[in-house]
Amino acid sequence: MYRTIYEAQSSGKYGYATWTFWSPGTQLYMYEKLPRVLLGLMSIEDYLKEAQSIFTQELAAGKVPPVPAPAK
């Protein structure tokens, strides 16, 4: 699996995966709260507002992983 991921990244063929590019607290929040959105217990606006708040704090604290540049 790691070889496949490496080859995809090396060729510039990679996409979005929540477990890859989110900071730890943001990822945990999004994972735990998404069912509330899907069940209609939380609005998408509130969900995203809180996710943004957590992400902003983690970004300032240097906890956001870098996004790799596409291969040339």
PDB file with SEQRES, HELIX, SHEET and CRYST1 records, atoms N, CA, C and O in Angstrom:
SEQRES   1 A   72  MET TYR ARG THR ILE TYR GLU ALA GLN SER SER GLY LYS          
SEQRES   2 A   72  TYR GLY TYR ALA THR TRP THR PHE TRP SER PRO GLY THR          
SEQRES   3 A   72  GLN LEU TYR MET TYR GLU LYS LEU PRO ARG VAL LEU LEU          
SEQRES   4 A   72  GLY LEU MET SER ILE GLU ASP TYR LEU LYS GLU ALA GLN          
SEQRES   5 A   72  SER ILE PHE THR GLN GLU LEU ALA ALA GLY LYS VAL PRO          
SEQRES   6 A   72  PRO VAL PRO ALA PRO ALA LYS                                  
HELIX    1 AA1 TYR A    2  SER A   10  1                                   9    
HELIX    2 AA2 THR A   18  PHE A   21  1                                   4    
HELIX    3 AA3 PRO A   24  LEU A   38  1                                  15    
HELIX    4 AA4 ILE A   44  ALA A   60  1                                  17    
CRYST1    1.000    1.000    1.000  90.00  90.00  90.00 P 1           1          
ATOM      1  N   MET A   1       0.823  -1.191   0.000  1.00  0.00           N  
ATOM      2  CA  MET A   1       0.000   0.000   0.000  1.00  0.00           C  
ATOM      3  C   MET A   1       0.869   1.258   0.000  1.00  0.00           C  
ATOM      4  O   MET A   1       0.601   2.201  -0.744  1.00  0.00           O  
ATOM      5  N   TYR A   2       1.903   1.269   0.831  1.00  0.00           N  
ATOM      6  CA  TYR A   2       2.757   2.454   0.896  1.00  0.00           C  
ATOM      7  C   TYR A   2       3.435   2.721  -0.444  1.00  0.00           C  
ATOM      8  O   TYR A   2       3.595   3.874  -0.846  1.00  0.00           O  
ATOM      9  N   ARG A   3       3.831   1.654  -1.133  1.00  0.00           N  
ATOM     10  CA  ARG A   3       4.457   1.826  -2.446  1.00  0.00           C  
ATOM     11  C   ARG A   3       3.468   2.487  -3.409  1.00  0.00           C  
ATOM     12  O   ARG A   3       3.839   3.391  -4.159  1.00  0.00           O  
ATOM     13  N   THR A   4       2.224   2.043  -3.389  1.00  0.00           N  
ATOM     14  CA  THR A   4       1.199   2.609  -4.267  1.00  0.00           C  
ATOM     15  C   THR A   4       0.990   4.091  -3.964  1.00  0.00           C  
ATOM     16  O   THR A   4       0.900   4.909  -4.880  1.00  0.00           O  
ATOM     17  N   ILE A   5       0.913   4.430  -2.694  1.00  0.00           N  
ATOM     18  CA  ILE A   5       0.751   5.837  -2.302  1.00  0.00           C  
ATOM     19  C   ILE A   5       1.961   6.647  -2.749  1.00  0.00           C  
ATOM     20  O   ILE A   5       1.812   7.734  -3.306  1.00  0.00           O  
ATOM     21  N   TYR A   6       3.156   6.122  -2.507  1.00  0.00           N  
ATOM     22  CA  TYR A   6       4.385   6.822  -2.906  1.00  0.00           C  
ATOM     23  C   TYR A   6       4.412   7.044  -4.412  1.00  0.00           C  
ATOM     24  O   TYR A   6       4.718   8.145  -4.869  1.00  0.00           O  
ATOM     25  N   GLU A   7       4.096   6.014  -5.182  1.00  0.00           N  
ATOM     26  CA  GLU A   7       4.106   6.138  -6.642  1.00  0.00           C  
ATOM     27  C   GLU A   7       3.074   7.166  -7.113  1.00  0.00           C  
ATOM     28  O   GLU A   7       3.348   7.940  -8.031  1.00  0.00           O  
ATOM     29  N   ALA A   8       1.906   7.178  -6.500  1.00  0.00           N  
ATOM     30  CA  ALA A   8       0.881   8.158  -6.871  1.00  0.00           C  
ATOM     31  C   ALA A   8       1.345   9.570  -6.556  1.00  0.00           C  
ATOM     32  O   ALA A   8       1.172  10.476  -7.372  1.00  0.00           O  
ATOM     33  N   GLN A   9       1.931   9.768  -5.380  1.00  0.00           N  
ATOM     34  CA  GLN A   9       2.423  11.099  -5.012  1.00  0.00           C  
ATOM     35  C   GLN A   9       3.566  11.527  -5.917  1.00  0.00           C  
ATOM     36  O   GLN A   9       3.633  12.685  -6.330  1.00  0.00           O  
ATOM     37  N   SER A  10       4.458  10.608  -6.225  1.00  0.00           N  
ATOM     38  CA  SER A  10       5.609  10.928  -7.067  1.00  0.00           C  
ATOM     39  C   SER A  10       5.195  11.338  -8.472  1.00  0.00           C  
ATOM     40  O   SER A  10       5.883  12.126  -9.120  1.00  0.00           O  
ATOM     41  N   SER A  11       4.078  10.808  -8.941  1.00  0.00           N  
ATOM     42  CA  SER A  11       3.613  11.150 -10.283  1.00  0.00           C  
ATOM     43  C   SER A  11       2.620  12.313 -10.270  1.00  0.00           C  
ATOM     44  O   SER A  11       2.065  12.672 -11.309  1.00  0.00           O  
ATOM     45  N   GLY A  12       2.397  12.905  -9.079  1.00  0.00           N  
ATOM     46  CA  GLY A  12       1.475  14.037  -8.984  1.00  0.00           C  
ATOM     47  C   GLY A  12       0.017  13.624  -8.963  1.00  0.00           C  
ATOM     48  O   GLY A  12      -0.867  14.462  -9.142  1.00  0.00           O  
ATOM     49  N   LYS A  13      -0.247  12.349  -8.747  1.00  0.00           N  
ATOM     50  CA  LYS A  13      -1.616  11.830  -8.758  1.00  0.00           C  
ATOM     51  C   LYS A  13      -2.076  11.517  -7.345  1.00  0.00           C  
ATOM     52  O   LYS A  13      -2.152  10.353  -6.952  1.00  0.00           O  
ATOM     53  N   TYR A  14      -2.373  12.527  -6.607  1.00  0.00           N  
ATOM     54  CA  TYR A  14      -2.918  12.305  -5.273  1.00  0.00           C  
ATOM     55  C   TYR A  14      -4.060  13.270  -5.065  1.00  0.00           C  
ATOM     56  O   TYR A  14      -4.127  14.320  -5.706  1.00  0.00           O  
ATOM     57  N   GLY A  15      -4.944  12.917  -4.182  1.00  0.00           N  
ATOM     58  CA  GLY A  15      -6.115  13.743  -3.941  1.00  0.00           C  
ATOM     59  C   GLY A  15      -6.360  13.960  -2.475  1.00  0.00           C  
ATOM     60  O   GLY A  15      -5.474  13.769  -1.642  1.00  0.00           O  
ATOM     61  N   TYR A  16      -7.551  14.355  -2.175  1.00  0.00           N  
ATOM     62  CA  TYR A  16      -7.933  14.689  -0.810  1.00  0.00           C  
ATOM     63  C   TYR A  16      -8.291  13.436  -0.025  1.00  0.00           C  
ATOM     64  O   TYR A  16      -9.027  12.576  -0.508  1.00  0.00           O  
ATOM     65  N   ALA A  17      -7.773  13.346   1.162  1.00  0.00           N  
ATOM     66  CA  ALA A  17      -8.157  12.288   2.102  1.00  0.00           C  
ATOM     67  C   ALA A  17      -8.163  12.923   3.489  1.00  0.00           C  
ATOM     68  O   ALA A  17      -7.159  13.494   3.915  1.00  0.00           O  
ATOM     69  N   THR A  18      -9.272  12.828   4.184  1.00  0.00           N  
ATOM     70  CA  THR A  18      -9.366  13.522   5.470  1.00  0.00           C  
ATOM     71  C   THR A  18      -8.296  13.101   6.444  1.00  0.00           C  
ATOM     72  O   THR A  18      -7.823  13.924   7.228  1.00  0.00           O  
ATOM     73  N   TRP A  19      -7.902  11.854   6.421  1.00  0.00           N  
ATOM     74  CA  TRP A  19      -6.918  11.370   7.378  1.00  0.00           C  
ATOM     75  C   TRP A  19      -5.503  11.802   7.025  1.00  0.00           C  
ATOM     76  O   TRP A  19      -4.572  11.502   7.772  1.00  0.00           O  
ATOM     77  N   THR A  20      -5.318  12.487   5.923  1.00  0.00           N  
ATOM     78  CA  THR A  20      -3.976  12.881   5.504  1.00  0.00           C  
ATOM     79  C   THR A  20      -3.661  14.335   5.804  1.00  0.00           C  
ATOM     80  O   THR A  20      -2.585  14.620   6.330  1.00  0.00           O  
ATOM     81  N   PHE A  21      -4.535  15.249   5.500  1.00  0.00           N  
ATOM     82  CA  PHE A  21      -4.178  16.662   5.515  1.00  0.00           C  
ATOM     83  C   PHE A  21      -4.792  17.496   6.631  1.00  0.00           C  
ATOM     84  O   PHE A  21      -4.500  18.688   6.716  1.00  0.00           O  
ATOM     85  N   TRP A  22      -5.616  16.932   7.478  1.00  0.00           N  
ATOM     86  CA  TRP A  22      -6.173  17.703   8.584  1.00  0.00           C  
ATOM     87  C   TRP A  22      -5.293  17.590   9.814  1.00  0.00           C  
ATOM     88  O   TRP A  22      -4.602  16.590  10.012  1.00  0.00           O  
ATOM     89  N   SER A  23      -5.326  18.617  10.628  1.00  0.00           N  
ATOM     90  CA  SER A  23      -4.615  18.577  11.907  1.00  0.00           C  
ATOM     91  C   SER A  23      -5.364  17.616  12.843  1.00  0.00           C  
ATOM     92  O   SER A  23      -6.538  17.328  12.613  1.00  0.00           O  
ATOM     93  N   PRO A  24      -4.702  17.122  13.889  1.00  0.00           N  
ATOM     94  CA  PRO A  24      -5.304  16.082  14.735  1.00  0.00           C  
ATOM     95  C   PRO A  24      -6.658  16.446  15.351  1.00  0.00           C  
ATOM     96  O   PRO A  24      -7.606  15.666  15.261  1.00  0.00           O  
ATOM     97  N   GLY A  25      -6.755  17.602  15.964  1.00  0.00           N  
ATOM     98  CA  GLY A  25      -8.007  17.990  16.613  1.00  0.00           C  
ATOM     99  C   GLY A  25      -9.128  18.234  15.624  1.00  0.00           C  
ATOM    100  O   GLY A  25     -10.283  17.906  15.893  1.00  0.00           O  
ATOM    101  N   THR A  26      -8.790  18.814  14.471  1.00  0.00           N  
ATOM    102  CA  THR A  26      -9.784  19.062  13.431  1.00  0.00           C  
ATOM    103  C   THR A  26     -10.303  17.738  12.890  1.00  0.00           C  
ATOM    104  O   THR A  26     -11.509  17.555  12.723  1.00  0.00           O  
ATOM    105  N   GLN A  27      -9.388  16.821  12.618  1.00  0.00           N  
ATOM    106  CA  GLN A  27      -9.778  15.501  12.117  1.00  0.00           C  
ATOM    107  C   GLN A  27     -10.691  14.786  13.103  1.00  0.00           C  
ATOM    108  O   GLN A  27     -11.715  14.227  12.711  1.00  0.00           O  
ATOM    109  N   LEU A  28     -10.330  14.800  14.366  1.00  0.00           N  
ATOM    110  CA  LEU A  28     -11.141  14.135  15.391  1.00  0.00           C  
ATOM    111  C   LEU A  28     -12.537  14.747  15.465  1.00  0.00           C  
ATOM    112  O   LEU A  28     -13.536  14.029  15.505  1.00  0.00           O  
ATOM    113  N   TYR A  29     -12.599  16.075  15.484  1.00  0.00           N  
ATOM    114  CA  TYR A  29     -13.891  16.765  15.534  1.00  0.00           C  
ATOM    115  C   TYR A  29     -14.744  16.372  14.324  1.00  0.00           C  
ATOM    116  O   TYR A  29     -15.910  16.008  14.473  1.00  0.00           O  
ATOM    117  N   MET A  30     -14.153  16.449  13.120  1.00  0.00           N  
ATOM    118  CA  MET A  30     -14.915  16.168  11.909  1.00  0.00           C  
ATOM    119  C   MET A  30     -15.415  14.721  11.890  1.00  0.00           C  
ATOM    120  O   MET A  30     -16.546  14.458  11.483  1.00  0.00           O  
ATOM    121  N   TYR A  31     -14.583  13.801  12.324  1.00  0.00           N  
ATOM    122  CA  TYR A  31     -14.959  12.387  12.364  1.00  0.00           C  
ATOM    123  C   TYR A  31     -16.094  12.146  13.364  1.00  0.00           C  
ATOM    124  O   TYR A  31     -17.062  11.449  13.063  1.00  0.00           O  
ATOM    125  N   GLU A  32     -15.960  12.722  14.533  1.00  0.00           N  
ATOM    126  CA  GLU A  32     -16.958  12.478  15.583  1.00  0.00           C  
ATOM    127  C   GLU A  32     -18.281  13.199  15.341  1.00  0.00           C  
ATOM    128  O   GLU A  32     -19.334  12.694  15.730  1.00  0.00           O  
ATOM    129  N   LYS A  33     -18.247  14.357  14.714  1.00  0.00           N  
ATOM    130  CA  LYS A  33     -19.469  15.162  14.569  1.00  0.00           C  
ATOM    131  C   LYS A  33     -20.200  14.975  13.247  1.00  0.00           C  
ATOM    132  O   LYS A  33     -21.364  15.362  13.141  1.00  0.00           O  
ATOM    133  N   LEU A  34     -19.562  14.401  12.243  1.00  0.00           N  
ATOM    134  CA  LEU A  34     -20.230  14.235  10.950  1.00  0.00           C  
ATOM    135  C   LEU A  34     -21.549  13.471  11.059  1.00  0.00           C  
ATOM    136  O   LEU A  34     -22.512  13.860  10.400  1.00  0.00           O  
ATOM    137  N   PRO A  35     -21.642  12.415  11.849  1.00  0.00           N  
ATOM    138  CA  PRO A  35     -22.942  11.745  11.976  1.00  0.00           C  
ATOM    139  C   PRO A  35     -24.060  12.683  12.442  1.00  0.00           C  
ATOM    140  O   PRO A  35     -25.210  12.512  12.036  1.00  0.00           O  
ATOM    141  N   ARG A  36     -23.747  13.653  13.273  1.00  0.00           N  
ATOM    142  CA  ARG A  36     -24.770  14.608  13.725  1.00  0.00           C  
ATOM    143  C   ARG A  36     -25.299  15.425  12.545  1.00  0.00           C  
ATOM    144  O   ARG A  36     -26.490  15.728  12.471  1.00  0.00           O  
ATOM    145  N   VAL A  37     -24.399  15.775  11.625  1.00  0.00           N  
ATOM    146  CA  VAL A  37     -24.821  16.517  10.429  1.00  0.00           C  
ATOM    147  C   VAL A  37     -25.690  15.612   9.559  1.00  0.00           C  
ATOM    148  O   VAL A  37     -26.756  16.019   9.096  1.00  0.00           O  
ATOM    149  N   LEU A  38     -25.230  14.393   9.342  1.00  0.00           N  
ATOM    150  CA  LEU A  38     -25.964  13.467   8.480  1.00  0.00           C  
ATOM    151  C   LEU A  38     -27.336  13.103   9.036  1.00  0.00           C  
ATOM    152  O   LEU A  38     -28.258  12.807   8.275  1.00  0.00           O  
ATOM    153  N   LEU A  39     -27.471  13.124  10.347  1.00  0.00           N  
ATOM    154  CA  LEU A  39     -28.761  12.820  10.983  1.00  0.00           C  
ATOM    155  C   LEU A  39     -29.641  14.053  11.171  1.00  0.00           C  
ATOM    156  O   LEU A  39     -30.750  13.956  11.696  1.00  0.00           O  
ATOM    157  N   GLY A  40     -29.144  15.211  10.740  1.00  0.00           N  
ATOM    158  CA  GLY A  40     -29.923  16.437  10.864  1.00  0.00           C  
ATOM    159  C   GLY A  40     -29.937  17.027  12.260  1.00  0.00           C  
ATOM    160  O   GLY A  40     -30.784  17.865  12.569  1.00  0.00           O  
ATOM    161  N   LEU A  41     -29.006  16.600  13.113  1.00  0.00           N  
ATOM    162  CA  LEU A  41     -28.938  17.105  14.481  1.00  0.00           C  
ATOM    163  C   LEU A  41     -28.036  18.328  14.605  1.00  0.00           C  
ATOM    164  O   LEU A  41     -28.017  18.985  15.646  1.00  0.00           O  
ATOM    165  N   MET A  42     -27.298  18.630  13.560  1.00  0.00           N  
ATOM    166  CA  MET A  42     -26.388  19.779  13.549  1.00  0.00           C  
ATOM    167  C   MET A  42     -26.371  20.334  12.128  1.00  0.00           C  
ATOM    168  O   MET A  42     -26.348  19.572  11.162  1.00  0.00           O  
ATOM    169  N   SER A  43     -26.381  21.646  12.002  1.00  0.00           N  
ATOM    170  CA  SER A  43     -26.342  22.238  10.663  1.00  0.00           C  
ATOM    171  C   SER A  43     -24.923  22.160  10.102  1.00  0.00           C  
ATOM    172  O   SER A  43     -23.942  22.158  10.845  1.00  0.00           O  
ATOM    173  N   ILE A  44     -24.841  22.097   8.791  1.00  0.00           N  
ATOM    174  CA  ILE A  44     -23.526  22.077   8.148  1.00  0.00           C  
ATOM    175  C   ILE A  44     -22.769  23.366   8.461  1.00  0.00           C  
ATOM    176  O   ILE A  44     -21.543  23.361   8.581  1.00  0.00           O  
ATOM    177  N   GLU A  45     -23.509  24.470   8.592  1.00  0.00           N  
ATOM    178  CA  GLU A  45     -22.875  25.747   8.912  1.00  0.00           C  
ATOM    179  C   GLU A  45     -22.194  25.701  10.277  1.00  0.00           C  
ATOM    180  O   GLU A  45     -21.054  26.142  10.421  1.00  0.00           O  
ATOM    181  N   ASP A  46     -22.894  25.166  11.279  1.00  0.00           N  
ATOM    182  CA  ASP A  46     -22.306  25.049  12.619  1.00  0.00           C  
ATOM    183  C   ASP A  46     -21.130  24.080  12.626  1.00  0.00           C  
ATOM    184  O   ASP A  46     -20.114  24.332  13.273  1.00  0.00           O  
ATOM    185  N   TYR A  47     -21.269  22.990  11.916  1.00  0.00           N  
ATOM    186  CA  TYR A  47     -20.210  21.987  11.809  1.00  0.00           C  
ATOM    187  C   TYR A  47     -18.938  22.608  11.236  1.00  0.00           C  
ATOM    188  O   TYR A  47     -17.850  22.449  11.791  1.00  0.00           O  
ATOM    189  N   LEU A  48     -19.091  23.314  10.119  1.00  0.00           N  
ATOM    190  CA  LEU A  48     -17.928  23.920   9.470  1.00  0.00           C  
ATOM    191  C   LEU A  48     -17.355  25.083  10.273  1.00  0.00           C  
ATOM    192  O   LEU A  48     -16.140  25.282  10.292  1.00  0.00           O  
ATOM    193  N   LYS A  49     -18.205  25.841  10.927  1.00  0.00           N  
ATOM    194  CA  LYS A  49     -17.727  26.956  11.750  1.00  0.00           C  
ATOM    195  C   LYS A  49     -16.829  26.449  12.872  1.00  0.00           C  
ATOM    196  O   LYS A  49     -15.765  27.015  13.119  1.00  0.00           O  
ATOM    197  N   GLU A  50     -17.248  25.393  13.547  1.00  0.00           N  
ATOM    198  CA  GLU A  50     -16.439  24.834  14.639  1.00  0.00           C  
ATOM    199  C   GLU A  50     -15.173  24.170  14.102  1.00  0.00           C  
ATOM    200  O   GLU A  50     -14.108  24.289  14.707  1.00  0.00           O  
ATOM    201  N   ALA A  51     -15.282  23.478  12.977  1.00  0.00           N  
ATOM    202  CA  ALA A  51     -14.095  22.872  12.367  1.00  0.00           C  
ATOM    203  C   ALA A  51     -13.079  23.955  12.013  1.00  0.00           C  
ATOM    204  O   ALA A  51     -11.880  23.781  12.232  1.00  0.00           O  
ATOM    205  N   GLN A  52     -13.556  25.067  11.468  1.00  0.00           N  
ATOM    206  CA  GLN A  52     -12.657  26.177  11.125  1.00  0.00           C  
ATOM    207  C   GLN A  52     -11.993  26.747  12.370  1.00  0.00           C  
ATOM    208  O   GLN A  52     -10.802  27.057  12.350  1.00  0.00           O  
ATOM    209  N   SER A  53     -12.741  26.884  13.438  1.00  0.00           N  
ATOM    210  CA  SER A  53     -12.197  27.411  14.685  1.00  0.00           C  
ATOM    211  C   SER A  53     -11.073  26.520  15.221  1.00  0.00           C  
ATOM    212  O   SER A  53     -10.015  27.010  15.615  1.00  0.00           O  
ATOM    213  N   ILE A  54     -11.314  25.225  15.230  1.00  0.00           N  
ATOM    214  CA  ILE A  54     -10.298  24.280  15.710  1.00  0.00           C  
ATOM    215  C   ILE A  54      -9.077  24.317  14.796  1.00  0.00           C  
ATOM    216  O   ILE A  54      -7.942  24.358  15.269  1.00  0.00           O  
ATOM    217  N   PHE A  55      -9.315  24.301  13.487  1.00  0.00           N  
ATOM    218  CA  PHE A  55      -8.214  24.314  12.521  1.00  0.00           C  
ATOM    219  C   PHE A  55      -7.369  25.579  12.664  1.00  0.00           C  
ATOM    220  O   PHE A  55      -6.141  25.506  12.636  1.00  0.00           O  
ATOM    221  N   THR A  56      -8.007  26.721  12.814  1.00  0.00           N  
ATOM    222  CA  THR A  56      -7.283  27.987  12.962  1.00  0.00           C  
ATOM    223  C   THR A  56      -6.376  27.952  14.185  1.00  0.00           C  
ATOM    224  O   THR A  56      -5.234  28.409  14.128  1.00  0.00           O  
ATOM    225  N   GLN A  57      -6.876  27.418  15.277  1.00  0.00           N  
ATOM    226  CA  GLN A  57      -6.062  27.302  16.498  1.00  0.00           C  
ATOM    227  C   GLN A  57      -4.884  26.358  16.279  1.00  0.00           C  
ATOM    228  O   GLN A  57      -3.765  26.652  16.699  1.00  0.00           O  
ATOM    229  N   GLU A  58      -5.129  25.242  15.634  1.00  0.00           N  
ATOM    230  CA  GLU A  58      -4.053  24.281  15.398  1.00  0.00           C  
ATOM    231  C   GLU A  58      -3.041  24.796  14.379  1.00  0.00           C  
ATOM    232  O   GLU A  58      -1.849  24.510  14.491  1.00  0.00           O  
ATOM    233  N   LEU A  59      -3.500  25.539  13.403  1.00  0.00           N  
ATOM    234  CA  LEU A  59      -2.586  26.137  12.428  1.00  0.00           C  
ATOM    235  C   LEU A  59      -1.635  27.096  13.123  1.00  0.00           C  
ATOM    236  O   LEU A  59      -0.430  27.078  12.869  1.00  0.00           O  
ATOM    237  N   ALA A  60      -2.171  27.932  13.998  1.00  0.00           N  
ATOM    238  CA  ALA A  60      -1.346  28.883  14.747  1.00  0.00           C  
ATOM    239  C   ALA A  60      -0.352  28.163  15.659  1.00  0.00           C  
ATOM    240  O   ALA A  60       0.732  28.678  15.931  1.00  0.00           O  
ATOM    241  N   ALA A  61      -0.724  26.979  16.128  1.00  0.00           N  
ATOM    242  CA  ALA A  61       0.141  26.205  17.026  1.00  0.00           C  
ATOM    243  C   ALA A  61       1.130  25.313  16.263  1.00  0.00           C  
ATOM    244  O   ALA A  61       1.917  24.592  16.877  1.00  0.00           O  
ATOM    245  N   GLY A  62       1.088  25.361  14.927  1.00  0.00           N  
ATOM    246  CA  GLY A  62       2.009  24.556  14.126  1.00  0.00           C  
ATOM    247  C   GLY A  62       1.666  23.078  14.066  1.00  0.00           C  
ATOM    248  O   GLY A  62       2.552  22.248  13.864  1.00  0.00           O  
ATOM    249  N   LYS A  63       0.399  22.737  14.237  1.00  0.00           N  
ATOM    250  CA  LYS A  63      -0.017  21.331  14.266  1.00  0.00           C  
ATOM    251  C   LYS A  63      -0.610  20.832  12.950  1.00  0.00           C  
ATOM    252  O   LYS A  63      -1.079  19.697  12.876  1.00  0.00           O  
ATOM    253  N   VAL A  64      -0.593  21.668  11.912  1.00  0.00           N  
ATOM    254  CA  VAL A  64      -1.166  21.281  10.629  1.00  0.00           C  
ATOM    255  C   VAL A  64      -0.070  20.659   9.767  1.00  0.00           C  
ATOM    256  O   VAL A  64       0.963  21.293   9.548  1.00  0.00           O  
ATOM    257  N   PRO A  65      -0.267  19.430   9.270  1.00  0.00           N  
ATOM    258  CA  PRO A  65       0.762  18.807   8.441  1.00  0.00           C  
ATOM    259  C   PRO A  65       0.899  19.535   7.108  1.00  0.00           C  
ATOM    260  O   PRO A  65      -0.079  20.073   6.590  1.00  0.00           O  
ATOM    261  N   PRO A  66       2.106  19.555   6.552  1.00  0.00           N  
ATOM    262  CA  PRO A  66       2.298  20.228   5.266  1.00  0.00           C  
ATOM    263  C   PRO A  66       1.651  19.437   4.131  1.00  0.00           C  
ATOM    264  O   PRO A  66       1.580  18.209   4.178  1.00  0.00           O  
ATOM    265  N   VAL A  67       1.189  20.142   3.131  1.00  0.00           N  
ATOM    266  CA  VAL A  67       0.644  19.506   1.935  1.00  0.00           C  
ATOM    267  C   VAL A  67       1.798  19.350   0.959  1.00  0.00           C  
ATOM    268  O   VAL A  67       2.434  20.345   0.611  1.00  0.00           O  
ATOM    269  N   PRO A  68       2.093  18.128   0.501  1.00  0.00           N  
ATOM    270  CA  PRO A  68       3.223  17.944  -0.401  1.00  0.00           C  
ATOM    271  C   PRO A  68       2.963  18.579  -1.757  1.00  0.00           C  
ATOM    272  O   PRO A  68       1.836  18.593  -2.252  1.00  0.00           O  
ATOM    273  N   ALA A  69       4.021  19.098  -2.341  1.00  0.00           N  
ATOM    274  CA  ALA A  69       3.921  19.676  -3.682  1.00  0.00           C  
ATOM    275  C   ALA A  69       3.802  18.542  -4.696  1.00  0.00           C  
ATOM    276  O   ALA A  69       4.385  17.476  -4.495  1.00  0.00           O  
ATOM    277  N   PRO A  70       3.059  18.751  -5.778  1.00  0.00           N  
ATOM    278  CA  PRO A  70       2.977  17.719  -6.812  1.00  0.00           C  
ATOM    279  C   PRO A  70       4.360  17.437  -7.401  1.00  0.00           C  
ATOM    280  O   PRO A  70       5.216  18.321  -7.448  1.00  0.00           O  
ATOM    281  N   ALA A  71       4.565  16.222  -7.842  1.00  0.00           N  
ATOM    282  CA  ALA A  71       5.832  15.870  -8.484  1.00  0.00           C  
ATOM    283  C   ALA A  71       5.962  16.629  -9.793  1.00  0.00           C  
ATOM    284  O   ALA A  71       4.966  16.945 -10.445  1.00  0.00           O  
ATOM    285  N   LYS A  72       7.180  16.914 -10.164  1.00  0.00           N  
ATOM    286  CA  LYS A  72       7.422  17.644 -11.428  1.00  0.00           C  
ATOM    287  C   LYS A  72       7.763  16.693 -12.543  1.00  0.00           C  
ATOM    288  O   LYS A  72       7.997  17.124 -13.672  1.00  0.00           O  
TER     289      LYS A  72                                                      
END                                                                             
